[in-house]
Amino acid sequence: MGRILIYVVLITAAGSVAVWVAEQPGEVRLTWQGYLLESSVSMLFVLVIVCAVLLAIAYEVLNFIFYSPRLIHTIRRNRSRERGYRSLTRGMVAVAAGDVKAAKRAVRATEALHVEPPLRLLLTAQAAQLEGDEIAARESFQAMLADPESEFLGLRGLLVQSLRKGDKVTALALARRAFEINPRAEWVLTNLIDLETIAGNWPDAEQSVIAAQRAKRIKPENARRRRALLLYQRAQAAFDQTDEKTARDLAMRAINLRADFMPAVVFAAKLLAKVGHLKRARKLIMHAWQTAPHPDLADTLVQISEPLTPLARIKVLEPLMSLRPGDLEGHLVLASALLDASLWGAAREHLGQASRGMSDQRLYRLMARLEEGENNDEGAARQWLLKASRAPSEPIWKCRVCGEIANNWGIQCSSCEAVDSLEWGTANSGDSVDRRQELAFVKWTKSTLENVIPNRPTPRMNLSQKSE
């Protein structure tokens, strides 16, 4: 409606101007080479308009004739590019479907047609990877580095290849370059954190964690956990360089981020006790025990309180029970100390309490000690040890990625090299540790009880039995 009104207004205005010109008196004379031309003013305007229109038409015709080859070439190129992008789409679908032949056909089509180099190189690299030609894939990824628009994708492809080959040094350099281009990309930050950690660059790894947290690419609780691990590693490095004050401060920073991080608690408690802060060291252990009981915490509590008699050791360990009443670890730790002090009745009571929950091999080993120490009953001890061989294994450090067993906690799995993968818990029945522990346990049992009479009657096992 608006356009119609505009056209009506323009036509009306043009008509008004034409009428006004026609009504104006006057004439035009042109003398040229003996010729005399006379006309009205309105006719002159008409001639001027006609000439302008003819000139415009002539210009367009000449322009079309002059530029038509270039126009035709542009049209053909656009059509070729359109076919190329269709081939590129088919190639990406073929790669996703795992169709090697279709992907290679698409690569040849995109090379023949006018497809932008970054996308064409990406398809070529992915098709080569699908075919298993890592050399061709690497060449395509490296070619992508020359173009700023495709460099980021090329870096990712080369990084994945380096990680597959286990070349962590090259992978770290690629991750750092990718971080310079895009410091907020999740895959960049994730790989950079792990690679800096594997390289032992603890401060750089911590800065990467902070950058990931600021970019909201890592949850706050995961960031605190990872920073605690890195601060603990820095504390260990400072301790190795005999800088115990820095080591102590870094360990305390790790605990502030993660109070239940047992390795840092044990390390900090020992350093605090070494400089006379025994009360503070015990407080750290107690707080960690309340959150996550661990045998090493109890051992450290005893170590920093030495020298102790067997009875004094019991007094040191008794507060642990009040923090976690009924906890298996507390009962086992205290029962072991009571056995060392030959307090058989109290030890049996704690072992009875421990047996009410999920027990493991440690409970039955302590029962064997109790029977042998209190009653000198090797037969009963043997039965407990045999029962222990069939019981769930004691908690261990296990990699949640590959299931590898470690004697101590480490920031990296020695088998699959996964970072922050070791967890404390009971091994599953299918874990490789079970068979190793079973063989070692059977060997230890055989050497310990080789003099026991095989057919000796076995007394009835009763956890509630009291010492005389």
Order of alpha helices (4+ residues) and beta strands (2+ residues): alpha-beta-beta-alpha-alpha-alpha-alpha-alpha-alpha-alpha-alpha-alpha-alpha-alpha-alpha-alpha-alpha-alpha-alpha-alpha-alpha-beta-beta-beta-alpha
